[in-house]
């Protein structure tokens, strides 16, 4: 069951997103040798898959994309995996802390439905997913940009009309 752009996700789409995320994580975890010490995060929102993190080589980055593209029901993939060495424990911990700070800032900001915004952090870059109108997109991006520790913001939003 697919949700139409312009509305929040249906329960069917929510369940499908969970299934896509689990399938992508399974693909990545069962092929660890082929991905050469990659550290990849996956998130699906409205049947759009976001891949973030690091791959040790360009070949590993492309193999991850090639393998996840085969997962059914994905409408689009954003491959934001960078080629670099695996992040240290402290770097990964810092990303988790940054994600919490961003979520708290979004929760505290009037005019933002933070429950409809998904946040993933990798290397100080904050990736945002959700279905928002132009005003919400600008407000969310502005709040996130002003959060200390954020190096870059990449908004992978889908558009909805103002009244949706």
C-alpha positions as CSV (number, residue, x, y, z in Angstrom):
1,X,0.0,0.0,0.0
2,X,1.7,3.3,-1.1
3,X,1.0,6.7,0.3
4,X,0.5,9.6,-2.0
5,X,2.9,12.5,-1.8
6,X,1.0,15.4,-0.2
7,X,-0.2,13.4,2.8
8,X,1.3,11.8,5.8
9,X,2.2,8.1,5.5
10,X,-0.6,5.5,5.8
11,X,-0.2,2.6,8.2
12,X,0.5,0.4,5.3
13,X,3.4,2.6,4.2
14,X,4.7,2.8,7.7
15,X,4.8,-1.0,7.9
16,X,6.4,-1.2,4.4
17,X,9.1,1.3,5.5
18,X,9.9,-0.9,8.5
19,X,10.1,-3.9,6.2
20,X,12.4,-2.1,3.7
21,X,14.7,-0.9,6.5
22,X,14.9,-4.4,8.0
23,X,15.6,-6.0,4.5
24,X,18.3,-3.4,3.8
25,X,20.0,-4.0,7.1
26,X,19.8,-7.8,6.5
27,X,21.4,-7.4,3.0
28,X,24.2,-5.4,4.5
29,X,24.8,-7.6,7.6
30,X,24.8,-10.8,5.5
31,X,27.4,-9.4,3.1
32,X,29.9,-7.9,5.5
33,X,32.9,-9.5,3.8
34,X,32.0,-8.0,0.4
35,X,31.6,-4.6,1.9
36,X,35.1,-4.5,3.4
37,X,34.5,-3.0,6.8
38,X,31.8,-0.5,5.8
39,X,29.6,1.2,8.5
40,X,26.3,1.9,6.8
41,X,23.0,3.2,8.3
42,X,19.7,2.7,6.5
43,X,16.4,4.4,6.9
44,X,13.2,4.2,4.8
45,X,10.5,6.8,4.8
46,X,7.6,6.8,2.5
47,X,9.3,4.0,0.5
48,X,12.4,6.2,-0.1
49,X,15.6,4.5,1.2
50,X,18.4,6.6,2.6
51,X,21.9,5.0,2.8
52,X,24.4,6.9,4.9
53,X,27.7,6.1,6.6
54,X,31.0,4.9,5.2
55,X,32.4,2.3,2.8
56,X,36.1,1.5,2.6
57,X,36.2,1.6,-1.2
58,X,34.1,2.9,-4.1
59,X,33.5,-0.7,-5.2
60,X,32.0,-1.5,-1.7
61,X,29.8,1.7,-1.9
62,X,28.5,0.7,-5.3
63,X,27.9,-2.9,-4.3
64,X,25.8,-1.8,-1.3
65,X,23.7,0.3,-3.7
66,X,23.5,-2.5,-6.2
67,X,22.3,-5.0,-3.5
68,X,19.8,-2.7,-1.9
69,X,18.3,-1.7,-5.2
70,X,16.9,-5.2,-5.5
71,X,14.7,-4.8,-2.5
72,X,11.0,-4.6,-3.5
73,X,8.8,-1.6,-3.0
74,X,11.6,1.0,-2.9
75,X,10.5,4.0,-5.0
76,X,13.9,5.9,-4.7
77,X,17.3,5.5,-3.1
78,X,19.5,8.3,-1.9
79,X,23.1,6.9,-1.6
80,X,24.9,9.3,0.7
81,X,27.6,6.7,1.7
82,X,31.0,8.2,1.6
83,X,34.3,6.4,0.9
84,X,36.4,6.6,4.0
85,X,37.5,4.5,6.9
86,X,35.1,3.2,9.5
87,X,34.3,5.9,12.1
88,X,35.8,5.5,15.6
89,X,33.7,4.5,18.6
90,X,33.8,8.2,19.7
91,X,32.8,9.5,16.3
92,X,29.8,7.1,16.2
93,X,28.9,8.1,19.8
94,X,29.1,11.8,18.8
95,X,26.7,11.2,15.9
96,X,24.2,9.6,18.3
97,X,24.5,12.5,20.7
98,X,24.1,15.0,17.8
99,X,21.0,13.1,16.6
100,X,19.5,13.4,20.1
101,X,20.3,17.1,20.3
102,X,18.7,17.7,16.9
103,X,15.5,15.7,17.8
104,X,15.2,17.7,21.1
105,X,15.6,21.0,19.2
106,X,12.9,19.9,16.7
107,X,10.6,18.8,19.5
108,X,10.9,22.1,21.3
109,X,10.3,24.2,18.2
110,X,6.7,25.4,17.7
111,X,5.3,24.7,14.2
112,X,7.3,21.5,13.6
113,X,5.7,18.1,13.8
114,X,8.9,16.4,15.0
115,X,7.3,13.0,15.0
116,X,7.0,13.2,11.2
117,X,10.7,14.1,10.7
118,X,13.3,11.4,10.7
119,X,16.9,12.3,11.7
120,X,20.1,10.4,10.9
121,X,23.6,11.7,11.6
122,X,26.9,10.5,10.1
123,X,30.2,12.3,10.5
124,X,28.5,15.5,11.7
125,X,26.2,15.6,8.7
126,X,22.5,15.6,9.6
127,X,20.1,13.9,7.1
128,X,16.4,14.7,7.4
129,X,13.5,12.8,5.9
130,X,9.8,13.4,6.0
131,X,6.9,14.8,4.1
132,X,6.7,18.6,4.6
133,X,5.6,21.8,2.9
134,X,8.1,24.5,1.8
135,X,7.6,26.5,5.0
136,X,8.2,23.5,7.2
137,X,11.3,22.4,5.2
138,X,12.9,25.8,5.7
139,X,12.0,26.0,9.4
140,X,13.3,22.5,10.1
141,X,16.5,23.0,8.1
142,X,17.1,26.3,9.9
143,X,16.7,24.8,13.4
144,X,19.0,21.9,12.5
145,X,21.7,24.2,11.0
146,X,21.7,26.2,14.2
147,X,22.4,23.2,16.4
148,X,25.9,23.1,17.7
149,X,28.0,20.3,16.2
150,X,26.2,20.2,12.9
151,X,28.6,20.4,10.0
152,X,26.1,20.0,7.1
153,X,22.4,19.4,6.6
154,X,21.0,17.3,3.8
155,X,17.2,17.4,3.6
156,X,15.7,14.4,1.7
157,X,12.2,15.7,2.1
158,X,9.1,15.0,0.0
159,X,6.8,17.9,-0.7
160,X,3.2,18.3,0.4
161,X,0.8,21.1,-0.1
162,X,0.4,23.7,2.6
163,X,-3.1,22.5,3.6
164,X,-2.2,18.7,3.5
